[in-house]
Amino acid sequence: MSTAAPAVSVDGLVMRYGDKVAVDGLSLEVARGTITAVLGPNGAGKTTTLETCEGYRAPQQGTVRVLGLDPQRDRAELLPRIGVMLQAGGAWSGVRAEEMLEHMASLHARPLDTRMLGERLGLGDCGRTPYRRLSGGQQQRLGLAIALVGRPELVFVDEPTAGMDPQARRTTWELLEEVRADGVTVVLTTHHMDEAEHLADRIHIIDRGRVIATGTPGELTREGRSATIRLVVNRPFPDGAPESLRAELGPGTEVRQLDEVSMLVHGPADSMTLGRVSRWCEEHDVLPETLNLGQRNLEDVFLDLTGRELTP
Ligand SMILES: Nc1ncnc2c1ncn2[C@@H]1O[C@H](COP(=O)(O)OP(=O)(O)OP(=O)(O)O)[C@@H](O)[C@H]1O
């Protein structure tokens, strides 16, 4: 564990919009040089938290420090050192992509080469396209280029791959990994658990304005009370098999039939459950060809903690 001061520290943050509590006593830290994901469902309070770190909103309660500075009081000192990729917009509608990027570069003392950055992000072909005519994925990539052009020490990226096709998503992930390799700290929000699992050194899972779990992807998915069991049998299940297996396993278990010979069981991660599945097979005259306890993913972690799906 690094002893260096954290890049970001949020302590007891409370944010409301009128009567609505958007952030409810949220605390988290981001270590320097890492990719940290703030993962949570829509409306969990991710964007509001990020906007407070970026200095766009003043904390109503609690404290926020970014690179050791107060994002409100020390805004002028902080701004040249951070990059921000907004969730939507970030450019005015008529401006061409390359003009926007060059304009942003001109605001920084030592900007990156805009042509190279545009090429790297696959913006080469649309440099002369007005912002409003860019696809959603292209607007996202331009937003990321704008966040990176000033060689920030820390970048905040809000839903970096929303609206991107799988290939653009991969490229964006690679780029964020390169940025980290250069020593830049990356804080990203996402509601895609695969994105958090793939990219993040550390994940803060948030729900209803609070951090409900923190850890590396491995730590979060190893601990816990439940697992996914995959069952594949030698011949089609009898009618009513999922209901009958669920009854055998008791409460707290979900059973989903995938096709005529396979089922997924989500339930307690213990040998008793495996034993019961095996006994049920024997009683129903089907032979398990596969019966294995799968690795939990972040979706399972979220379900364990909240009783709800991360991506409904
Ligand atoms: N300007 C606003 N006025 C009123 N309510 C708002 C405003 N911005 C956000 N909210 C509400 O505050 C809560 C938290 O919103 P926030 O955008 O921070 O969540 P989020 O986790 O980023 O969600 P998403 O993934 O959908 O962007 C939500 O219930 C949202 O509806």
The ligand as a Tripos MOL2 file, in Angstrom:
@<TRIPOS>MOLECULE
LIG
   31    33     1     0     0
SMALL
NO_CHARGES

@<TRIPOS>ATOM
      1 N1        -29.5690   18.5970  -11.3740 N.pl3     1 LIG1
      2 C1        -30.3200   17.7210  -10.6940 C.ar      1 LIG1
      3 N2        -31.5040   18.0570  -10.1660 N.ar      1 LIG1
      4 C2        -32.2610   17.1890   -9.4630 C.ar      1 LIG1
      5 N3        -31.9110   15.9080   -9.2340 N.ar      1 LIG1
      6 C3        -30.7440   15.4940   -9.7400 C.ar      1 LIG1
      7 C4        -29.8840   16.3650  -10.5000 C.ar      1 LIG1
      8 N4        -28.7850   15.6680  -10.8680 N.ar      1 LIG1
      9 C5        -28.9560   14.4200  -10.3760 C.ar      1 LIG1
     10 N5        -30.1160   14.3160   -9.6950 N.ar      1 LIG1
     11 C6        -30.6130   13.1140   -8.9760 C.3       1 LIG1
     12 O1        -29.6560   12.7520   -8.0060 O.3       1 LIG1
     13 C7        -29.4530   11.3450   -7.9930 C.3       1 LIG1
     14 C8        -27.9950   11.0120   -8.2810 C.3       1 LIG1
     15 O2        -27.7100   11.3930   -9.6320 O.3       1 LIG1
     16 P1        -26.2820   11.1860  -10.3050 P.3       1 LIG1
     17 O3        -26.3660   11.7200  -11.6890 O.co2     1 LIG1
     18 O4        -25.2380   11.7300   -9.4050 O.co2     1 LIG1
     19 O5        -26.1900    9.6040  -10.3160 O.3       1 LIG1
     20 P2        -25.3310    8.6560  -11.2530 P.3       1 LIG1
     21 O6        -24.9390    7.5240  -10.3780 O.co2     1 LIG1
     22 O7        -24.2490    9.4210  -11.9060 O.co2     1 LIG1
     23 O8        -26.3680    8.1730  -12.3180 O.3       1 LIG1
     24 P3        -26.1600    7.9200  -13.8960 P.3       1 LIG1
     25 O9        -25.3790    6.6690  -14.0080 O.co2     1 LIG1
     26 O10       -27.5960    7.7530  -14.3520 O.co2     1 LIG1
     27 O11       -25.4840    9.1290  -14.4390 O.co2     1 LIG1
     28 C9        -30.4260   10.7730   -8.9950 C.3       1 LIG1
     29 O12       -31.5760   10.3630   -8.3200 O.3       1 LIG1
     30 C10       -30.7200   11.9330   -9.9140 C.3       1 LIG1
     31 O13       -32.0160   11.8120  -10.4400 O.3       1 LIG1
@<TRIPOS>BOND
     1     1     2 1
     2     2     3 ar
     3     2     7 ar
     4     3     4 ar
     5     4     5 ar
     6     5     6 ar
     7     6     7 ar
     8     6    10 ar
     9     7     8 ar
    10     8     9 ar
    11     9    10 ar
    12    10    11 1
    13    11    12 1
    14    11    30 1
    15    12    13 1
    16    13    14 1
    17    13    28 1
    18    14    15 1
    19    15    16 1
    20    16    17 2
    21    16    18 1
    22    16    19 1
    23    19    20 1
    24    20    21 2
    25    20    22 1
    26    20    23 1
    27    23    24 1
    28    24    25 2
    29    24    26 1
    30    24    27 1
    31    28    29 1
    32    28    30 1
    33    30    31 1
@<TRIPOS>SUBSTRUCTURE
     1 LIG1         1 GROUP 0 **** ****
